[in-house]
Amino acid sequence: MGVTVIGVDGAALPDGSAEALEEARLVVGARRHLDAHAPDHARKLELGPFQPALNALTALSADEHGVVFASGDPGFFGVVRTLRERGIRCRVLPAISSVQRLLAKAGRSWDDVAVVSPQGRDITQALNVCRARPAVAVLTVRGAGPAQLGSGLDGWRRTLVVAEDLGGPNESLTTVDPADAAARSWREPNIVLCLADPDAVPQRSWHAGGDPLPPEPGWALPEDEFSHRDGMVTTSEVRAVALAKLAPRPGTLVWDVGAGSGSVAVECARMGAATIAVEPDETQVVRLITNAAGHGVDVRVVEAAAPQALRELPKPDAIFIGGGGSDVLAACAHAGATRVVAALTALDRVATTRDALRYAGYQVEGVQLAASRLVDLPDGAPSLQPTQPVVLISGHRKTPGEQS
Ligand SMILES: C[S@@+](CC[C@H](N)C(=O)[O-])C[C@H]1O[C@@H](n2cnc3c(N)ncnc32)[C@H](O)[C@@H]1O
């Protein structure tokens, strides 16, 4: 059995395709690809579900040939992986990827663009990458298309470039804001480029898809990396443990509630998470915005008081509670996050916080952190300077996919 995978992008088929099709006993592909390119002499199998096609390909005898049509570059989020998983070695004749074609049509370089595929999963992770990153290409699927992306990006400043039917008779490129994307229907197939600033020219990097995270100078940054009111910033040592418990990463959404200067939100964003900072104090909000901009990250700022402000927000994966009373804690405990971390300086709140999280189904841990930093005395001798002790109460709840 020999299998050739041919990429289709609307232009002429890649070199070598005519010979492969001439020899083919079986041709597998989407209806539109079969109609356009499959030869009469071959048996055709339409996709749909892939299992019957895999069975038919593996049933070919040693001297029979099969062809699989796939869109764009079949090695990129494509069929080549599925074939190899099934033990089918194949020759690949790639066309231009839909991502490459979209970025070419937009006249933009794309080595900085993160590419996400919501196929086989919920759209949330793809959305959170769009909320966090300045340039993201989304390989849409039915139910996770431009309209769903648009409605999930409500509240974030984004521009969507939607490419429909690339290389086909109805090819079009449309630039819209999220609300407009959500309000209309779109022709399939399509892909979406989501940009924070459509006019920005990305800096040259050495790493495709954006710089590795977090960027220099790492994480658990010193307090003086953030504009803050004296003593009103989570210390670096406490932030380090809080970040470990929050586990921010690309695809997740973190709420920083009672965000103050926003040091936790900014650090979560530096680790690739989408972030929402909720803070009612106007001067703190100015600091927060300055801190996010200073670190080059996108933190969505909600200038309002919790718990009311939390009601309309998208569901978080993790919540850091830096301020607020028992009503805020109760709202956070029931917001559906996998992880909740509360930083407390008042000891009378330790038991109530622990119990509220336990009651909401979290496994709860607590630790008091009292770091003393090495400082130099005037004569040069080392000494220890204590920082304010903080109790971190953290709750973890398994996601449905995790083993119990
Ligand atoms: C399963 S992924 C595979 C990607 C493909 N290997 C590539 O390199 O483009 C298919 C994605 O490409 C999009 N796509 C395929 N053909 C397209 C077309 N002609 N115009 C716009 N998007 C297209 C689909 O909507 C989907 O998001």
The ligand as an SDF file (V2000), in Angstrom:
LIG
                    3D

 27 29  0  0  0  0  0  0  0  0999 V2000
   -8.2060   20.9930   10.1190 C   0  0  0  0  0  0  0  0  0  0  0  0
   -7.5030   22.5580    9.7690 S   0  0  0  0  0  0  0  0  0  0  0  0
   -6.2180   22.0770    8.7490 C   0  0  0  0  0  0  0  0  0  0  0  0
   -5.3560   23.2130    8.3270 C   0  0  0  0  0  0  0  0  0  0  0  0
   -4.6930   22.9170    7.0160 C   0  0  0  0  0  0  0  0  0  0  0  0
   -3.8320   21.7830    7.1210 N   0  0  0  0  0  0  0  0  0  0  0  0
   -3.9110   24.1120    6.5310 C   0  0  0  0  0  0  0  0  0  0  0  0
   -2.7080   24.0460    6.4250 O   0  0  0  0  0  0  0  0  0  0  0  0
   -4.5770   25.1200    6.2400 O   0  0  0  0  0  0  0  0  0  0  0  0
   -8.5550   23.2550    8.5960 C   0  0  0  0  0  0  0  0  0  0  0  0
   -8.7500   24.7430    8.8430 C   0  0  0  0  0  0  0  0  0  0  0  0
   -8.5280   25.4360    7.6560 O   0  0  0  0  0  0  0  0  0  0  0  0
   -9.6880   26.1680    7.3250 C   0  0  0  0  0  0  0  0  0  0  0  0
   -9.8030   26.1670    5.8840 N   0  0  0  0  0  0  0  0  0  0  0  0
   -9.6450   25.1280    5.0680 C   0  0  0  0  0  0  0  0  0  0  0  0
   -9.8550   25.4930    3.7940 N   0  0  0  0  0  0  0  0  0  0  0  0
  -10.1380   26.8130    3.8340 C   0  0  0  0  0  0  0  0  0  0  0  0
  -10.4640   27.7650    2.8590 C   0  0  0  0  0  0  0  0  0  0  0  0
  -10.5330   27.4420    1.5780 N   0  0  0  0  0  0  0  0  0  0  0  0
  -10.7070   29.0370    3.2360 N   0  0  0  0  0  0  0  0  0  0  0  0
  -10.6500   29.3790    4.5360 C   0  0  0  0  0  0  0  0  0  0  0  0
  -10.3530   28.5150    5.4890 N   0  0  0  0  0  0  0  0  0  0  0  0
  -10.1100   27.2510    5.1480 C   0  0  0  0  0  0  0  0  0  0  0  0
  -10.8110   25.4370    8.0020 C   0  0  0  0  0  0  0  0  0  0  0  0
  -11.9250   26.2420    8.2590 O   0  0  0  0  0  0  0  0  0  0  0  0
  -10.1340   25.0480    9.3020 C   0  0  0  0  0  0  0  0  0  0  0  0
  -10.1130   26.1210   10.1800 O   0  0  0  0  0  0  0  0  0  0  0  0
  1  2  1  0
  2  3  1  0
  2 10  1  0
  3  4  1  0
  4  5  1  0
  5  6  1  0
  5  7  1  0
  7  8  2  0
  7  9  1  0
 10 11  1  0
 11 12  1  0
 11 26  1  0
 12 13  1  0
 13 14  1  0
 13 24  1  0
 14 15  1  0
 14 23  1  0
 15 16  2  0
 16 17  1  0
 17 18  1  0
 17 23  2  0
 18 19  1  0
 18 20  2  0
 20 21  1  0
 21 22  2  0
 22 23  1  0
 24 25  1  0
 24 26  1  0
 26 27  1  0
M  CHG  2   2   1   9  -1
M  END
$$$$
